[in-house]
Amino acid sequence: MGVSFYAVIEYKQYNNYFAFSEVSIPRGDELLPAIVFGDEGLTDNLLYPPRGMPSDFSYEVRSLFFTDIATVEDYLENFRDDEDEDEPTVEKYVESSGEWAVEQYKTNGLLPAPELYEPGWLTFAELQEVLAHEKISLSDLSPECRAAFAAMESLSEDFGAENVRLVFWCGM
């Protein structure tokens, strides 16, 4: 089973983020190691390592990434190790995702969907910095990725590069 990459382009208007489009980026694209995995899985070398979900995500990101408590409880029950003495709990599940997930759970009752990991986001300006840092030119990227960059660049002209971002995560 391979890793899938999920992404949404968002832009900020009237102090809220709205989804422009879901993005399909192939697994072999050079962008993935530059923003998610790093060299040989070492994220310490990333300019901007995955930092969890932004707190002001769009409705579309919410519906794609988060789930309800019943789904998480079913997941924990199905993947429970009978020899493990520690009972899996929703709280432990949330804590394992990081502080950003704990905050979303406490504030909004939102839980990351099972088997989704390495969530992060980069503004268009940060994404451009990453490409320059990694010495990746747009011509090195897949057509899908180049199209996503073109859309982000166009949105940046109206909303500013700091108000356009790529929200992403991986899944099984």
ROVO-807546 format. One record per residue: x, y, z of N, C-alpha, C in turn. Coordinates in steps of 0.02 Angstrom, whole numbers, padded with zeros to 5 digits, always signed. Layout:
! residues N
XYZXYZXYZ
...
//
This chain:
! residues 172
+00043-00058+00000+00000+00000+00000+00045+00062+00000
+00030+00109-00043+00070+00170-00048+00041+00228-00010
+00078+00281-00012+00057+00343+00021+00021+00386-00030
-00034+00416-00009-00070+00464-00050-00057+00533-00023
-00057+00582-00067-00046+00652-00048-00109+00691-00064
-00133+00728-00015-00193+00768-00023-00176+00841-00012
-00204+00885-00052-00190+00956-00044-00250+00997-00067
-00256+01055-00037-00309+01103-00055-00276+01172-00059
-00290+01208-00113-00268+01277-00119-00322+01320-00087
-00300+01363-00040-00346+01408-00006-00323+01480-00017
-00371+01526-00012-00356+01597-00015-00397+01633+00038
-00369+01688+00063-00402+01725+00116-00437+01786+00086
-00501+01791+00103-00542+01848+00082-00591+01863+00139
-00597+01927+00155-00642+01948+00209-00626+01913+00275
-00562+01905+00289-00538+01874+00351-00555+01800+00359
-00574+01767+00305-00588+01695+00306-00551+01661+00249
-00534+01598+00260-00503+01560+00206-00557+01520+00170
-00551+01520+00103-00595+01483+00060-00553+01436+00017
-00581+01378+00002-00545+01330-00041-00555+01351-00113
-00500+01352-00150-00505+01363-00222-00512+01297-00258
-00471+01248-00238-00472+01184-00273-00434+01131-00233
-00456+01070-00240-00415+01014-00218-00361+01005-00271
-00303+00982-00249-00246+00975-00294-00225+00902-00295
-00212+00876-00354-00186+00808-00361-00113+00813-00381
-00069+00793-00337+00003+00794-00351+00027+00722-00348
+00057+00698-00403+00081+00628-00405+00134+00614-00352
+00136+00553-00328+00184+00532-00276+00257+00545-00295
+00275+00537-00357+00345+00543-00377+00367+00615-00389
+00323+00663-00379+00340+00732-00392+00394+00756-00343
+00439+00798-00366+00493+00823-00324+00468+00869-00268
+00407+00893-00273+00380+00937-00221+00371+00900-00155
+00351+00837-00157+00335+00801-00095+00394+00795-00047
+00453+00774-00069+00509+00773-00021+00526+00843+00004
+00515+00894-00037+00534+00962-00019+00488+00992+00034
+00425+00967+00038+00379+00997+00087+00354+00949+00140
+00360+00883+00128+00333+00835+00175+00385+00789+00206
+00424+00756+00165+00467+00702+00189+00540+00719+00199
+00565+00770+00166+00636+00786+00171+00678+00735+00136
+00743+00742+00143+00789+00693+00113+00789+00630+00154
+00770+00575+00123+00769+00510+00156+00728+00510+00220
+00675+00549+00221+00630+00550+00279+00654+00594+00336
+00706+00634+00326+00731+00678+00379+00701+00748+00371
+00649+00760+00409+00614+00825+00403+00652+00881+00436
+00705+00866+00475+00744+00919+00507+00776+00965+00455
+00787+00939+00395+00819+00978+00343+00770+01020+00303
+00706+01013+00316+00656+01051+00278+00656+01124+00301
+00648+01168+00253+00644+01239+00268+00583+01253+00312
+00526+01222+00296+00465+01227+00335+00437+01157+00346
+00457+01122+00400+00430+01055+00412+00354+01058+00421
+00318+01003+00407+00246+01003+00418+00229+01026+00489
+00182+01072+00493+00167+01105+00557+00095+01097+00580
+00063+01045+00555-00007+01033+00575-00054+01075+00533
-00117+01069+00548-00167+01107+00512-00168+01180+00536
-00180+01227+00491-00188+01296+00514-00252+01300+00555
-00256+01347+00600-00315+01352+00642-00375+01382+00606
-00363+01415+00550-00417+01449+00514-00429+01418+00445
-00430+01352+00442-00439+01317+00379-00509+01327+00350
-00515+01312+00286-00579+01318+00251-00626+01260+00269
-00689+01270+00251-00739+01218+00262-00720+01154+00225
-00692+01160+00165-00674+01102+00126-00618+01062+00160
-00568+01096+00187-00515+01061+00224-00545+01026+00285
-00590+01061+00319-00623+01030+00377-00658+00965+00357
-00695+00967+00303-00733+00908+00283-00689+00852+00256
-00631+00869+00228-00587+00817+00201-00540+00787+00254
-00518+00826+00301-00467+00804+00348-00495+00779+00415
-00546+00810+00440-00572+00794+00506-00632+00746+00503
-00645+00712+00559-00700+00664+00561-00734+00669+00630
-00785+00628+00638-00822+00628+00701-00794+00578+00751
-00815+00583+00812-00789+00541+00866-00806+00467+00855
-00865+00451+00827-00884+00381+00816-00835+00347+00768
-00814+00382+00717-00766+00353+00669-00700+00338+00702
-00676+00383+00745-00613+00373+00780-00620+00316+00830
-00676+00313+00866-00686+00258+00914-00687+00191+00879
-00721+00187+00821-00721+00124+00782-00651+00106+00760
-00614+00155+00737-00544+00143+00716-00502+00117+00774
-00508+00149+00832-00470+00127+00890-00488+00056+00911
-00552+00040+00907-00575-00027+00926-00550-00079+00877
-00551-00064+00813-00530-00112+00761-00455-00123+00760
-00417-00074+00779-00344-00080+00776-00312-00084+00845
-00351-00104+00893-00328-00111+00961-00285-00174+00967
-00231-00168+01002-00186-00224+01015-00209-00256+01081
-00235-00317+01077-00261-00350+01137-00208-00361+01190
-00144-00364+01170-00090-00374+01219-00067-00309+01251
-00088-00254+01223-00069-00189+01250-00113-00173+01310
-00082-00160+01366-00120-00148+01427-00152-00079+01428
-00123-00031+01391-00151+00036+01388-00209+00036+01339
-00268+00051+01365-00327+00056+01324-00322+00117+01278
-00331+00109+01212-00329+00167+01169-00389+00212+01184
-00375+00277+01188-00428+00324+01201-00427+00379+01148
-00482+00412+01141-00486+00468+01094-00436+00521+01114
-00428+00533+01179-00381+00585+01202-00309+00567+01182
-00289+00504+01190-00222+00483+01170-00214+00488+01094
-00266+00470+01059-00266+00475+00986-00253+00547+00964
-00289+00594+00994-00281+00665+00977-00212+00689+00996
-00189+00673+01055-00123+00695+01078-00068+00670+01032
-00076+00611+01004-00025+00584+00960-00019+00624+00895
-00069+00664+00879-00067+00705+00818-00032+00772+00830
-00028+00793+00892+00007+00856+00907-00037+00908+00939
-00005+00962+00961-00041+01015+00997-00096+01047+00955
-00083+01055+00891-00134+01085+00847-00198+01044+00849
-00192+00976+00850-00250+00931+00851-00286+00935+00918
-00248+00939+00972-00277+00945+01039-00319+01010+01042
-00291+01064+01016-00327+01128+01016-00392+01124+00976
-00389+01093+00917-00450+01086+00877-00502+01042+00912
-00479+00990+00946-00525+00946+00981-00558+00983+01040
-00517+01018+01079-00544+01054+01137-00590+01111+01116
-00571+01147+01064-00608+01206+01043-00670+01189+01001
-00661+01144+00953-00714+01131+00904-00740+01060+00903
-00711+01015+00943-00732+00945+00943-00711+00908+00880
-00661+00935+00844-00639+00904+00782-00582+00854+00794
-00585+00799+00759-00534+00747+00765-00503+00732+00696
-00437+00727+00692-00406+00707+00629-00432+00638+00608
-00447+00631+00545-00470+00566+00520-00414+00514+00527
-00431+00452+00542-00380+00400+00548-00339+00392+00484
-00277+00372+00494-00230+00357+00441-00212+00417+00397
-00223+00477+00422-00199+00538+00390-00143+00565+00433
-00090+00587+00403-00032+00609+00442+00008+00662+00404
+00057+00691+00438+00100+00743+00412+00062+00803+00384
+00011+00828+00420-00024+00886+00394+00021+00948+00399
+00012+00992+00351+00050+01053+00351+00019+01103+00303
+00049+01160+00300+00027+01212+00253+00084+01260+00240
+00083+01287+00181+00133+01336+00160+00099+01391+00121
+00116+01453+00137+00090+01507+00095+00124+01503+00028
+00097+01538-00021+00128+01537-00087+00199+01564-00084
+00209+01616-00043+00277+01645-00035+00324+01593-00005
+00302+01555+00045+00344+01503+00076+00358+01447+00027
+00308+01429-00013+00317+01377-00063+00370+01397-00114
+00370+01459-00134+00421+01484-00180+00490+01481-00147
+00494+01498-00083+00557+01493-00046+00583+01422-00044
+00538+01374-00033+00556+01304-00030+00586+01281-00097
+00553+01300-00151+00579+01280-00217+00648+01309-00229
+00658+01372-00211+00723+01403-00220+00775+01369-00175
+00757+01356-00113+00802+01323-00065+00823+01254-00089
+00777+01217-00117+00790+01149-00141+00816+01147-00213
+00822+01206-00243+00846+01212-00312+00802+01171-00360
+00736+01179-00351+00687+01145-00394+00656+01199-00438
+00659+01189-00502+00625+01236-00548+00556+01209-00565
+00512+01253-00585+00445+01231-00603+00446+01179-00658
+00494+01184-00703+00498+01135-00758+00515+01065-00732
+00542+01059-00671+00557+00994-00642+00494+00960-00613
+00440+00998-00606+00381+00972-00573+00331+00944-00624
+00285+00904-00599+00234+00873-00641+00187+00926-00669
+00152+00910-00723+00103+00958-00751+00050+00978-00699
+00029+00930-00657-00021+00946-00606+00005+00997-00556
+00068+00989-00537+00098+01034-00489+00109+01103-00520
+00131+01105-00583+00139+01169-00617+00072+01205-00623
+00018+01168-00635-00048+01198-00639-00069+01227-00571
-00054+01191-00518-00069+01215-00450-00031+01280-00436
+00032+01282-00456+00072+01343-00446+00043+01401-00486
+00021+01387-00547-00008+01440-00589-00071+01468-00556
-00112+01423-00529-00173+01446-00494-00156+01487-00433
-00106+01465-00394-00086+01501-00334-00057+01570-00352
-00019+01572-00406+00009+01635-00428-00046+01684-00449
-00095+01659-00484-00151+01701-00505-00190+01727-00445
-00204+01684-00397-00239+01705-00337-00198+01756-00297
-00132+01746-00297-00088+01792-00261-00090+01862-00289
-00102+01868-00353-00106+01935-00384-00164+01975-00355
-00218+01941-00337-00276+01975-00308-00277+01977-00232
-00252+01925-00200-00258+01919-00127-00192+01925-00090
-00135+01924-00125-00070+01927-00094-00042+01857-00081
+00024+01850-00091+00056+01784-00083+00051+01758-00012
+00045+01803+00038+00038+01781+00107-00033+01757+00123
-00080+01770+00079-00150+01751+00089-00172+01693+00044
-00125+01662+00011-00139+01603-00031-00094+01548-00004
-00122+01489+00007-00083+01436+00036-00104+01368+00010
-00058+01321+00019-00070+01251+00004-00074+01215+00071
-00132+01186+00085-00142+01146+00146-00137+01073+00123
-00096+01033+00158-00083+00965+00133-00078+00915+00190
-00084+00852+00172-00075+00796+00218-00066+00733+00178
-00042+00681+00210-00032+00616+00179-00082+00567+00208
-00093+00513+00173-00140+00462+00196-00121+00395+00169
-00151+00345+00198-00139+00276+00178-00192+00255+00128
//
